Amino acid sequence: MTEAAYRRIVAEIRRRIEAGELRPGERVPSARAITREWGVAIATATKAHAVLRDEGLTTARPGVGTVVAGAAPPRDADLDRDRIVAAAIAIADRDGMAELSMRRIAADLGVATMSLYRHVPGRDELVLAMIDAALGGLRVPPRYLGDWRADLAVCCRAMWEVFQRHPWLASSMSLTRPQMVPNALRLGEWLMGSLNGTGLDVFHRMLVEVLLFTFVRGVASGLEPEAEARRDSGLTDDEWMDSQEEAFRQVATTINAPHFAQLAAAHEFEFDLDVLFEFGLARLLDGIGALIGPAVPPIGPATG
């Protein structure tokens, strides 16, 4: 039974490699992931890894794990800042910021750790470069639509998409001590420019920009913990909620919470971050519309 199980696992991972679903240099499922996906013992998963290595399909890379063989790591001479930042983002996207280190990046690139410091002075500078590169992927229309609400919505949804692609980004960006990176300033400038023609002065525009950024970042702050929970538990968000349904119903009954009990009985409410984002964005835009409607008193430094 054990032999059949590990051979079945090997065959499936081989198929993924041959189909291009797993490419050279990419990590294959860890032993723990195999136990969750195939429901086998850790010894069976370990044996499957050994067979994959013996067949030359995978190789162990220190600090990274077991990866698909065939990727030629770059030489130190080929290393540059962009390559380091891209590798760092790939690690953070896949495994979270807690797993990011200069040693891990070097292992992923197949170079000496000290060679990274010729291009990036340290972790703080690396995180700034990662933020700038990630925000550089934010795409807004080349020109305004001419409707402040539509323009703000387009930009906020573009922000939300970037945060979803990079779950680590929200927790890495500071509100009270904003990082001075070019693409963050471009984002703020685009948001404030959306309010051209509304009559809002630059101080109100800045408050609107900070408010919207804070909202999107706040919702997105749940992305990395959720990704970590999925990695650790092997359960999707929906699967975890389903597993908690009975406990939720019992607690709601115990503390006399009729509204929550009604939700539990309805089986219709889904706690989905996309739904929360769209609901909150619409309400914020409603509020900004109310601000724009009447004459807005100036809040900047007194003039004259």
C-alpha positions in Angstrom: 0.0 0.0 0.0 2.8 2.4 0.9 4.7 1.6 -2.2 1.7 2.3 -4.4 1.0 5.5 -2.6 4.5 7.0 -3.1 4.6 5.9 -6.7 1.3 7.6 -7.3 2.7 10.8 -5.8 5.9 10.6 -7.9 3.8 10.1 -11.0 1.6 13.1 -10.4 4.6 15.4 -9.6 6.4 14.1 -12.7 3.3 14.9 -14.7 3.2 18.5 -13.3 6.8 19.0 -14.3 6.4 17.6 -17.8 3.3 19.7 -18.3 5.1 22.9 -17.3 2.9 23.4 -14.2 6.2 23.2 -12.2 9.1 24.9 -13.9 12.8 24.5 -13.3 13.8 26.2 -10.1 10.3 26.2 -8.6 9.6 24.4 -5.4 7.7 21.1 -5.5 5.2 20.3 -2.7 7.0 19.8 0.6 6.7 16.6 2.6 4.1 18.3 4.8 2.2 19.5 1.8 2.2 16.0 0.3 0.8 14.5 3.5 -2.1 17.0 3.4 -2.8 16.7 -0.4 -2.6 12.9 -0.6 -3.5 11.9 2.9 -0.3 9.8 3.5 2.2 9.4 6.3 5.3 11.6 6.4 7.5 8.6 5.6 5.6 8.0 2.4 6.1 11.7 1.4 9.8 11.5 2.2 10.2 8.4 0.1 8.4 10.2 -2.8 10.9 13.0 -2.5 13.8 10.6 -2.5 12.6 8.9 -5.7 12.1 12.3 -7.5 15.7 13.2 -6.6 17.0 9.8 -7.7 15.3 10.2 -11.1 16.9 13.7 -11.5 13.6 15.5 -11.5 14.3 17.5 -8.4 17.2 18.8 -6.4 17.5 20.0 -2.8 18.5 23.7 -2.6 19.7 24.9 0.9 17.5 27.5 2.4 14.8 27.0 -0.2 13.8 23.3 -0.2 13.2 20.8 -3.0 13.0 22.4 -6.4 12.5 21.2 -10.0 16.0 20.4 -11.4 17.3 22.1 -14.5 17.5 25.8 -13.5 20.9 27.3 -14.0 21.4 29.7 -11.1 22.9 33.1 -12.1 26.6 33.7 -11.6 27.5 36.5 -9.2 28.6 38.5 -12.2 25.1 38.4 -13.6 23.6 39.7 -10.4 21.9 43.1 -10.2 19.5 45.0 -8.0 16.4 44.2 -10.1 17.1 40.5 -10.0 17.5 40.6 -6.2 14.3 42.6 -5.7 12.4 40.2 -8.0 13.7 37.2 -6.1 12.7 38.8 -2.8 9.2 39.6 -4.0 8.8 36.0 -5.3 9.7 34.6 -1.8 7.5 37.1 0.0 4.6 36.4 -2.3 4.9 32.6 -1.9 6.0 32.2 1.7 5.4 35.6 3.5 7.7 38.2 4.8 8.6 36.1 7.8 10.6 33.8 5.5 12.5 36.6 3.8 16.1 37.0 4.6 19.3 37.9 2.6 20.5 34.3 3.1 17.2 32.9 1.7 17.4 35.3 -1.3 21.0 34.3 -2.0 20.1 30.6 -1.8 17.2 31.1 -4.2 19.5 32.8 -6.7 22.3 30.4 -6.1 24.9 33.1 -5.1 26.9 34.0 -2.1 25.0 36.0 0.5 27.6 38.7 0.7 27.3 39.3 -3.0 23.8 40.7 -2.4 25.2 43.6 -0.4 27.0 45.0 -3.4 23.6 45.9 -4.8 21.3 46.3 -1.7 22.8 47.7 1.5 20.5 45.9 3.8 17.0 44.6 4.5 15.4 48.1 5.1 16.6 49.3 1.7 15.5 46.0 0.2 11.9 46.3 1.5 11.7 49.9 0.1 12.7 48.6 -3.3 10.2 45.8 -3.0 7.4 48.2 -2.2 8.4 50.5 -5.1 8.6 47.6 -7.5 5.2 46.1 -6.4 3.5 49.5 -6.7 5.0 49.9 -10.1 2.7 47.1 -11.2 -0.3 49.2 -10.4 -2.1 50.1 -13.6 -4.4 53.1 -13.9 -5.8 54.7 -17.1 -3.4 57.0 -18.9 -5.9 59.9 -18.4 -8.8 60.7 -16.1 -12.3 59.7 -17.0 -13.6 63.2 -15.9 -15.8 61.7 -13.1 -14.1 62.0 -9.7 -16.1 59.0 -8.3 -15.2 56.7 -11.2 -11.6 57.9 -11.2 -11.2 57.2 -7.5 -12.9 53.8 -7.8 -10.6 52.8 -10.7 -7.5 53.7 -8.7 -8.7 52.0 -5.5 -9.5 48.8 -7.3 -6.1 48.9 -9.0 -4.6 49.2 -5.5 -6.6 46.3 -4.2 -5.4 44.1 -7.1 -1.8 44.9 -6.3 -2.3 44.2 -2.6 -3.9 40.8 -3.6 -1.0 39.9 -5.8 1.5 40.8 -3.0 -0.2 39.9 0.4 2.9 41.1 2.3 2.6 44.7 0.9 -0.1 46.1 3.1 1.7 45.3 6.4 5.0 46.6 4.9 3.6 50.0 4.2 3.4 52.6 7.0 0.6 55.2 7.3 2.3 57.4 10.0 5.8 57.1 8.5 5.1 56.7 4.8 7.9 55.3 2.7 9.3 57.9 0.2 9.3 55.7 -2.8 8.6 57.1 -6.3 5.6 54.8 -7.1 3.9 55.5 -3.8 4.1 59.3 -4.5 2.8 58.7 -8.1 -0.2 56.8 -6.6 -1.0 59.7 -4.2 -0.6 62.3 -7.0 -3.0 60.3 -9.2 -5.6 60.0 -6.4 -5.5 63.7 -5.6 -5.6 64.6 -9.3 -8.9 62.6 -9.5 -10.5 65.4 -7.5 -9.8 68.2 -10.1 -12.8 70.3 -10.6 -14.5 69.3 -7.3 -13.6 72.5 -5.5 -11.6 70.6 -2.8 -8.4 72.4 -1.8 -5.1 70.5 -1.7 -5.5 69.8 2.1 -8.9 68.1 1.7 -7.5 66.2 -1.3 -4.7 64.9 0.8 -7.1 63.8 3.5 -9.2 62.0 0.9 -6.1 60.3 -0.5 -4.9 59.1 2.9 -8.4 58.0 3.8 -8.8 55.8 0.7 -5.3 54.4 1.0 -5.9 53.6 4.7 -9.1 51.8 3.8 -7.6 49.6 1.0 -4.5 48.9 3.1 -6.7 48.0 6.1 -8.7 45.4 4.2 -5.6 44.1 2.6 -3.9 43.6 5.9 -5.9 40.4 6.3 -4.4 38.9 3.2 -1.0 37.7 4.5 -2.4 36.2 7.7 -5.0 34.3 5.6 -2.3 33.1 3.3 -0.2 31.9 6.2 -3.2 30.1 7.7 -3.9 28.4 4.4 -0.3 27.2 4.3 -0.3 26.0 7.9 -3.7 24.3 8.0 -4.1 23.2 4.4 -7.7 24.6 4.4 -9.1 27.2 2.2 -11.0 30.1 3.9 -14.4 28.5 2.9 -13.3 25.1 4.2 -12.2 26.6 7.5 -15.5 28.6 7.9 -17.5 25.4 7.2 -15.5 23.6 9.9 -16.4 26.3 12.4 -20.1 26.5 11.6 -21.3 24.4 14.5 -19.0 26.2 17.0 -20.2 29.5 15.7 -23.9 28.5 16.2 -23.2 27.3 19.7 -21.4 30.5 20.8 -24.1 32.7 19.3 -26.8 30.7 21.2 -24.8 30.8 24.5 -24.3 34.6 24.6 -27.8 35.3 23.3 -26.8 36.9 20.0 -29.9 36.6 17.8 -28.5 38.5 14.9 -25.5 36.1 14.6 -27.8 33.2 15.1 -29.9 34.4 12.3 -26.9 34.7 10.1 -25.8 31.1 11.0 -29.3 29.8 10.2 -29.5 31.6 6.8 -26.3 29.9 5.4 -26.1 32.9 3.0 -23.6 35.3 4.4 -20.0 34.9 3.1 -17.2 36.8 4.8 -15.4 37.6 1.7 -12.7 40.3 1.5 -13.7 41.3 -2.0 -17.3 41.9 -0.9 -16.0 43.9 2.1 -13.8 45.9 -0.1 -16.5 46.9 -2.6 -19.0 47.6 0.2 -16.6 49.9 2.1 -15.4 51.6 -1.1 -18.9 52.5 -2.1 -19.7 53.9 1.4 -16.5 56.0 1.4 -17.2 57.4 -2.0 -20.7 58.3 -0.8 -19.2 60.2 2.1 -16.7 62.0 -0.2 -19.6 63.0 -2.4 -21.3 64.5 0.6 -18.2 66.5 1.4 -17.9 67.7 -2.2 -21.6 68.7 -2.3 -21.6 71.8 0.0 -19.0 74.5 0.1 -16.0 73.0 1.8 -14.3 75.3 4.4 -10.5 75.6 3.9 -8.4 73.7 6.4 -5.0 74.7 5.3 -2.7 77.5 6.7 -4.5 80.9 6.9 -3.7 83.1 4.0 -3.9 86.9 3.5 
